[in-house]
């Protein structure tokens, strides 16, 4: 039997020696921590004989997180390929602790070390980001606290020169000339829903997207029909940014982000967003050589549209044990309407066989959301104490799973936005991810945008590409950067009765 002691080195754990093996009596798939040493933070982990000993149990982080242990980034140099082309439509914003990421070309050979922009292009081909790169390279990267308490908005970000999004979109298109265009997608109004536009209550554009961690795409996920060259970061990041710039969300929720500090934070900040990032306690990206650090969830909001009232970084639990999955919850205040909006992003446990764990993680998240929205509502001056809520995420769960039923029947009054694309308004899309791995082809609906239907209404949604548009090799591909499709919808506050008379008076 394999025997291990795992010790903590920030968020990195290494097997150091063997200890007596004992079979686990716990629920299948959960590895309990039965002994710990507070002074050395050593955890002994019972490893089941059918588990891969290279994987680390998230229970190891239980005491570390409760004591606020710092998260080590575990960054290794990432591989650095180059070049590509794309297509486009057109908002977003972000609150990041901007502390100058080191924007060096990852994996560049010693014989060629040209300076690069945040998008990774050489200085000769990226005139737009020359000044931005210089300012970002001038300071070191700060390590954020892993699980900070909720805190009010603080404008701690150093200001970057604002970038014209149209000019950046053109730069993306220029960089992607060698690739086919992304699938064309239309904005569709749900049946029996008229287009809604009101200057005193403009719609809020929300994008949800698992962008595929670079380390996983190149090193672990095994997309056997996707050429490795299609995944190279030097080009794939332009595809990701092109998708974002095409639709320009006001709120952007991402999963599998492993290039936050060197790419997304500086670029989104320069576009007028504030953002927050929360890595997984033990990211599978760290198992990949030449990784760029752990992957995690990120949320960006457009600063011109929202201010941050409170934020919570959550580590999801299951059966009272902390797990490897996280969530970010932010309470925003709309600068146009003055109304509160709670937004959450998460990424639940992947793979079949973990349905019960996902259900428990979902229950834990719902409990936290009830607490946070209740607290925000009690502090609101609004006549209604109900705070509108949006939950975006890769739930890794089909609509038949328990976690989906928990969300759809929650006392929070949540509805899945993409059901509105169906004729009966009750059926999810046929797929939000479609990939081919050595184990076979997988076509599944795993990604969702949930919203409180009593306080919010969906005005339009971005449709799902057809099978023909996706292509026979499925996702990812030369024309689409992730194995998951982005989801996007325009959402509006439902008018409260006491506000209708005010709006009518303003219109006169």
C-alpha positions in Angstrom: 0.0 0.0 0.0 1.2 3.5 -0.7 1.9 5.5 2.4 2.3 9.3 2.6 2.9 12.3 4.8 2.0 15.5 3.1 3.4 18.8 4.4 2.4 22.3 3.7 4.5 24.7 1.7 2.1 27.6 1.1 -0.5 26.0 -1.2 1.9 23.3 -2.4 2.1 19.9 -0.8 4.8 17.4 -1.3 5.0 13.8 -0.3 8.0 13.5 2.1 7.9 10.0 3.6 5.7 7.0 4.3 3.4 6.4 7.3 1.3 3.3 8.2 -1.6 3.0 5.8 -5.1 2.7 7.2 -8.2 2.2 5.0 -10.6 5.1 5.1 -14.0 4.5 6.8 -15.4 7.7 5.4 -17.8 8.5 2.6 -16.4 7.4 -0.7 -14.1 10.0 -2.3 -13.6 12.0 0.9 -10.2 11.7 2.5 -10.4 12.7 6.2 -7.6 14.4 8.0 -7.3 12.4 11.2 -4.1 13.9 12.7 -2.5 17.2 12.5 0.4 19.0 14.2 -0.2 22.7 14.8 3.4 23.7 15.1 4.5 22.1 11.8 1.2 22.0 10.0 1.7 18.4 9.0 -1.3 16.4 8.0 -1.5 12.6 7.7 -3.8 11.6 5.0 -5.3 8.2 4.5 -5.1 7.4 0.8 -7.6 4.9 -0.6 -5.9 2.3 -2.7 -8.0 3.2 -5.8 -7.0 6.9 -5.7 -4.1 8.5 -7.5 -1.5 9.3 -4.8 -0.3 12.3 -6.8 -3.6 14.1 -6.1 -3.7 15.9 -2.8 -6.8 15.9 -0.6 -8.4 19.3 0.0 -8.9 18.4 3.6 -5.2 19.2 4.1 -6.0 22.9 3.8 -8.6 22.9 6.6 -6.5 24.2 9.4 -4.4 26.4 7.1 -7.4 28.3 5.9 -8.9 28.6 9.3 -5.7 30.3 10.5 -5.5 32.5 7.3 -2.4 30.8 6.0 -1.0 32.7 2.9 -1.5 31.1 -0.4 1.6 30.3 -2.3 1.2 30.9 -6.0 3.4 27.9 -6.9 4.2 29.6 -10.2 6.5 28.0 -12.6 7.5 29.4 -16.0 4.7 28.7 -18.5 5.2 27.6 -22.1 5.1 30.3 -24.7 3.8 29.8 -28.3 2.6 32.4 -30.8 0.1 34.0 -33.3 -3.8 34.0 -34.7 -7.3 35.6 -36.1 -11.0 36.1 -35.2 -14.5 37.7 -35.6 -16.6 40.2 -33.6 -20.1 42.4 -31.6 -19.7 44.8 -28.6 -19.2 46.1 -21.8 -17.3 45.3 -18.4 -15.2 46.5 -15.3 -13.0 45.2 -12.5 -11.7 45.9 -9.0 -8.2 44.4 -8.6 -5.5 45.1 -6.2 -3.3 46.3 -9.0 0.3 45.6 -8.1 2.3 45.3 -11.3 2.4 41.7 -12.6 5.6 40.7 -14.3 4.7 40.6 -17.9 7.6 38.6 -19.2 7.2 36.2 -22.1 6.6 32.9 -20.5 8.9 30.2 -21.8 10.9 32.4 -24.1 14.3 31.0 -25.0 17.4 32.6 -23.6 18.5 33.6 -27.1 15.4 35.7 -27.7 14.0 37.7 -24.9 11.9 40.5 -26.5 9.7 42.5 -24.2 6.0 41.6 -24.4 2.6 43.2 -23.8 0.0 41.9 -21.4 -1.4 39.9 -24.3 2.0 38.3 -24.8 2.7 39.9 -28.2 6.2 41.2 -28.9 6.7 45.0 -28.6 7.1 45.3 -32.4 3.6 43.9 -33.0 1.8 45.4 -30.0 2.2 49.2 -30.1 -1.0 49.7 -28.1 0.4 48.1 -24.9 3.9 49.4 -24.9 3.3 52.0 -22.1 1.1 49.5 -20.2 3.7 46.8 -20.3 6.4 49.2 -19.1 4.3 50.4 -16.1 3.3 46.8 -15.1 6.9 45.5 -15.3 8.0 48.2 -12.9 6.7 46.6 -9.7 6.4 43.1 -8.1 3.3 41.1 -7.8 1.6 41.1 -4.4 0.1 38.0 -2.8 -3.6 38.5 -1.9 -5.1 37.0 1.2 -6.7 33.7 0.3 -10.0 34.0 2.1 -10.5 37.6 3.1 -13.5 38.7 5.1 -16.2 40.8 3.4 -15.0 44.3 3.0 -16.2 47.6 1.5 -14.9 48.8 -1.8 -11.5 50.4 -1.7 -9.9 52.1 -4.7 -6.5 50.6 -4.1 -5.8 49.8 -7.7 -3.1 51.9 -9.3 -4.5 53.6 -12.2 -3.5 52.4 -15.7 -3.8 54.4 -18.8 -7.2 53.5 -20.3 -7.2 51.5 -23.4 -9.7 52.0 -26.2 -11.7 48.6 -26.5 -12.3 49.1 -30.2 -8.6 49.5 -30.8 -7.8 46.5 -28.7 -10.4 44.4 -30.5 -8.8 45.4 -33.8 -5.4 44.3 -32.5 -6.9 40.9 -31.5 -8.3 40.5 -35.0 -5.0 41.4 -36.5 -3.2 38.9 -34.3 -5.7 36.2 -35.3 -5.5 36.5 -39.1 -4.1 33.0 -39.5 -7.1 31.4 -37.7 -10.8 31.0 -38.8 -13.4 33.3 -37.3 -15.2 32.4 -34.2 -18.7 31.1 -34.6 -21.3 33.9 -35.2 -23.8 34.1 -32.4 -26.9 36.3 -32.2 -28.5 38.0 -29.3 -32.0 36.5 -29.0 -35.0 37.9 -27.1 -36.9 35.2 -25.1 -40.3 34.4 -26.5 -43.1 36.8 -25.5 -40.5 39.2 -24.1 -40.3 42.6 -25.8 -36.9 44.4 -26.1 -36.5 46.6 -23.0 -34.6 49.8 -22.9 -35.0 52.5 -20.3 -32.5 55.3 -19.5 -33.3 55.1 -15.8 -33.0 51.3 -15.6 -30.6 50.1 -18.4 -30.0 46.4 -18.7 -26.9 44.8 -17.2 -24.9 42.5 -19.5 -23.6 39.4 -17.7 -21.1 36.9 -19.2 -20.3 33.5 -17.7 -17.4 31.5 -19.2 -15.1 28.6 -18.2 -12.1 29.8 -20.4 -10.1 26.5 -19.9 -6.9 26.8 -17.8 -3.9 26.9 -20.1 -2.0 24.3 -18.0 -4.9 21.9 -18.2 -5.6 22.4 -21.9 -2.0 21.7 -22.8 -1.0 19.2 -20.1 -4.0 17.2 -18.6 -7.3 17.4 -20.4 -6.4 15.3 -23.4 -8.4 17.0 -26.2 -7.4 14.4 -28.8 -9.0 16.1 -31.8 -7.6 19.5 -31.0 -4.1 20.2 -32.4 -1.7 21.3 -29.7 -0.8 24.4 -31.7 -4.5 25.5 -31.4 -4.0 25.7 -27.6 -0.8 27.8 -27.6 -1.3 30.7 -25.2 0.3 33.4 -27.4 -2.7 33.1 -29.8 -5.5 31.6 -27.6 -5.5 34.5 -25.2 -6.3 36.8 -28.1 -9.3 34.6 -28.9 -10.5 34.8 -25.3 -10.1 38.6 -25.2 -11.8 38.9 -28.6 -14.9 37.1 -27.2 -15.0 39.4 -24.2 -14.5 42.6 -26.3 -17.1 41.5 -28.8 -19.9 41.5 -26.2 -18.4 43.8 -23.5 -20.2 42.6 -20.4 -20.8 44.8 -17.4 -20.1 41.8 -15.2 -17.8 39.0 -16.3 -17.5 35.7 -14.4 -14.7 33.3 -15.3 -13.6 29.8 -14.2 -10.3 28.0 -14.8 -8.3 31.3 -14.8 -4.6 30.6 -14.5 -3.3 33.8 -16.2 -5.0 36.3 -13.9 -2.0 38.3 -12.8 -0.1 38.5 -16.0 -3.0 38.8 -18.4 -6.5 39.4 -17.2 -5.9 41.7 -14.3 -3.8 44.3 -16.1 -5.9 44.2 -19.3 -9.3 44.3 -17.7 -8.1 47.1 -15.4 -7.0 49.1 -18.4 -10.5 48.6 -19.9 -12.2 50.0 -16.8 -13.0 46.9 -14.8 -12.3 46.0 -11.2 -11.7 42.3 -10.5 -11.1 39.7 -7.9 -9.5 36.3 -8.2 -9.7 33.2 -5.9 -7.5 30.2 -6.7 -8.4 26.7 -5.8 -6.6 25.5 -2.6 -5.0 22.7 -4.6 -5.2 23.4 -8.3 -4.6 20.5 -10.7 -2.6 23.0 -12.8 0.2 22.7 -10.3 0.7 19.1 -11.4 1.7 20.3 -14.8 5.2 21.2 -15.6 5.8 24.8 -16.8 2.5 25.9 -15.2 1.5 29.5 -14.6 0.3 28.9 -11.1 -3.1 27.7 -9.7 -6.3 28.2 -11.6 -9.4 29.6 -9.9 -12.5 31.8 -10.3 -12.5 35.5 -11.2 -15.1 38.1 -11.3 -14.9 41.5 -13.0 -17.4 44.4 -12.9 -17.4 47.6 -14.8 -16.4 50.4 -12.4 -18.3 53.0 -14.3 -21.5 51.0 -13.7 -21.0 49.6 -10.2 -19.3 50.2 -6.9 -18.4 47.4 -4.5 -20.2 47.3 -1.2 -19.0 44.0 0.2 -17.2 40.9 -1.0 -16.7 37.4 0.3 -14.2 34.7 -0.8 -15.7 31.3 0.1 -14.2 27.8 0.3 -17.0 25.4 -0.3 -17.6 22.6 2.2 -19.2 19.2 1.9 -20.2 17.1 4.9 -18.5 19.7 7.1 -15.2 19.1 5.3 -13.6 21.9 3.3 -13.2 21.0 -0.4 -11.0 22.1 -3.2 -13.8 24.3 -4.8 -14.3 28.0 -4.2 -16.7 30.9 -4.8 -16.5 34.7 -4.9 -19.6 36.7 -3.9 -19.8 40.4 -4.3 -22.5 42.9 -3.3 -22.5 45.7 -5.9 -24.4 49.0 -6.0 -25.6 50.1 -9.4 -24.5 53.7 -10.1 -27.5 54.3 -12.4 -30.3 53.0 -10.2 -28.7 53.0 -6.8 -29.9 49.4 -6.3 -27.9 46.6 -4.8 -27.0 43.5 -6.8 -25.4 40.4 -5.4 -23.2 38.4 -7.9 -21.5 35.1 -7.3 -19.2 32.9 -9.4 -18.2 29.3 -8.7 -16.8 26.1 -10.2 -18.0 22.9 -8.6 -16.3 19.5 -8.5 -15.8 17.9 -11.9 -16.2 14.2 -13.1 -18.9 11.6 -12.8 -19.1 9.8 -9.5 -19.0 13.1 -7.6 -22.6 14.0 -7.8 -23.2 13.8 -4.0 -20.2 16.1 -3.4 -21.5 18.6 -5.9 -24.9 18.5 -4.2 -23.3 19.2 -0.9 -21.1 22.0 -2.3 -24.2 23.6 -3.9 -26.1 23.4 -0.6 -23.2 25.1 1.2 -23.1 27.9 -1.4 -26.8 28.4 -1.2 -26.6 28.7 2.6 -23.8 31.4 2.2 -25.8 33.3 -0.4 -28.9 33.4 1.9 -26.8 34.8 4.7 -25.1 37.3 2.5 -28.2 38.6 0.7 -30.1 38.7 4.0 -27.3 40.8 5.5 -27.1 43.1 2.5 -30.9 43.5 2.5 -31.1 44.4 6.2 -28.6 47.2 5.5 -30.4 48.5 2.4 -32.5 51.7 2.5 -34.8 50.2 -0.2 -38.4 49.5 0.7 -37.7 45.9 -0.3 -35.2 43.9 1.7 -34.8 41.4 -1.1 -31.4 41.8 -2.8 -31.4 40.7 -6.5 -28.9 37.8 -7.0 -27.0 36.4 -10.0 -25.1 33.2 -9.7 -22.7 32.2 -12.6 -20.7 29.1 -12.8 -19.5 25.8 -14.3 -21.5 23.5 -12.1 -20.2 20.3 -13.8 -23.7 19.0 -13.4 -26.4 18.2 -15.9 -30.0 19.4 -15.1 -30.8 15.9 -13.8 -28.4 16.3 -10.9 -29.3 17.0 -7.3 -27.3 20.3 -7.3 -29.4 21.7 -10.2 -32.6 20.7 -8.4 -31.3 22.4 -5.2 -30.8 25.7 -7.1 -34.0 25.6 -9.0 -36.1 24.9 -5.9 -34.1 27.2 -3.6 -35.9 29.7 -1.3 -33.9 32.4 -3.0 -36.2 32.1 -6.0 -33.6 31.3 -8.6 -34.3 30.6 -12.3 -31.8 29.5 -15.0 -31.6 32.2 -17.7 -30.9 29.9 -20.6 -34.1 27.9 -20.1 -35.8 31.0 -21.6 -34.3 30.1 -25.0 -36.5 27.1 -25.3 -40.1 27.2 -26.6 -41.5 26.0 -23.3 -39.1 28.2 -21.3 -38.4 25.2 -19.1 -35.6 23.3 -21.0 -31.9 23.9 -20.8 -29.8 24.1 -24.0 -28.6 20.7 -25.4 -25.0 21.6 -24.5 -22.7 24.2 -23.1 -19.6 22.1 -23.6 -18.7 19.6 -26.3 -15.3 17.9 -26.4 -13.6 14.7 -27.5 -11.2 13.0 -25.1 -9.6 9.5 -25.1 -12.6 8.3 -23.1 -14.9 9.4 -25.8 -17.1 12.3 -27.0 -18.9 14.4 -24.3 -21.8 16.8 -25.1 -23.2 18.2 -21.9 -25.0 21.2 -20.3 -22.9 22.1 -17.3 -22.8 26.0 -17.2 -25.5 28.2 -15.9 -26.5 31.8 -15.2 -29.0 31.8 -12.3 -31.0 34.9 -11.4 -33.7 35.8 -8.9 -36.8 35.9 -11.1 -38.9 38.0 -8.7 -36.4 40.9 -8.7 -34.7 40.5 -12.1 -35.8 39.9 -15.7 -33.9 38.6 -18.7 -34.1 40.8 -21.7 -32.0 38.8 -24.2 -29.5 36.0 -24.4 -26.6 35.0 -26.7 -27.7 31.9 -28.6 -25.8 28.6 -28.7 -23.7 27.7 -31.8 -25.0 24.9 -33.9 -23.2 21.5 -34.3 -22.1 22.7 -37.7 -20.6 25.9 -36.4 -18.7 24.0 -33.7 -17.3 21.6 -36.2 -16.5 17.8 -36.3 -13.5 18.1 -34.0 -15.6 19.9 -31.3 -14.1 22.1 -28.7 -11.5 23.6 -28.2 -10.3 24.3 -31.7 -8.5 26.9 -33.9 -11.7 29.0 -34.0 -12.8 28.7 -30.3 -10.5 28.9 -27.3 -12.3 26.8 -24.7 -14.1 23.5 -24.4 -17.0 25.5 -22.8 -19.1 28.0 -24.6 -19.5 31.5 -23.1 -23.0 32.3 -21.8 -24.3 35.9 -21.9 -27.5 37.7 -21.1 -28.9 41.2 -20.6 -30.7 41.4 -17.2 -32.7 44.3 -15.8 -34.0 45.1 -12.4 -37.7 44.6 -12.0 -39.4 47.8 -11.1 -40.5 48.1 -7.5 -44.0 49.7 -7.1 -42.7 52.7 -5.2 -40.1 53.4 -8.0 -42.6 53.4 -10.9 -44.1 56.7 -9.9 -40.7 58.2 -9.6 -39.6 57.0 -13.1 -42.9 58.2 -14.6 -42.3 61.7 -13.1 -38.7 61.7 -14.5 -40.0 60.9 -17.9 -42.5 63.8 -18.0 
